[in-house]
Amino acid sequence: EGGVRIVDLTNTPRTLIVSDKERNLLNLLRQIPYGEVVIVMHDGQPDRIERGIEKKKL
């Protein structure tokens, strides 16, 4: 309750349908190799990536 539900879609025959905006967001997220990302939501939809902080192992 109040948490995040994680569903593994790796081994299921289901198709996940995403909008162009969501596809763009996923592509932007894949370009960040490491770090922290904040996704700003608006009316239950992803609006923008507010910041990406790259971290590297020393």
N, C-alpha and C positions, 0 to 999 in steps of 0.2 A: 504494500500500500504506500503510495507516494514515491515509490522508487522507479527505477528504469527497468523496463522489461527487455531482455536481450533474447532474440530469436536467431538461432543458427540456421541459415538458409543454404548452407554448403551442400548438404546431401538430400535436398528435397526437390521434387519435380516442379515446384511452384515458380512462377515468374513474377518478379517484382517490377511493377510499372512505376516509372518516375517521370515527373514533368521535365521540361527543358531546363527550368531553373534548378531543380534538384540534381539533374545530370551535370550541370555546370558546377554546382557546389561540390559534387563528388570528384569531378576532375580537378578542381582547385585543391581539394583536400589531398588528393594523390600526389600533388606536386610538392607537398611539405614532407621532407624525408624524416624529420624528427621534430619533437617539440610539443607545444601546447597550443590548442586552437579553441577559440570561443566562437560559437555560432549563435548569432542573434536571431531570435524567433519573433514573428509577427503574425498574429491571428492563427497560431498553430502551424505556421509554415516557416521554413528556414528563410531568413531575409538576407543575411550577409555574414561573412567571416569578419569578426571585429579585430582580431589580432592573431598572428601566428608567431610564436616565439621559438626560434630554432635553438635546440640544445645539442651539444656534441659531447661525446665521451672524451675524457682526457686520458 
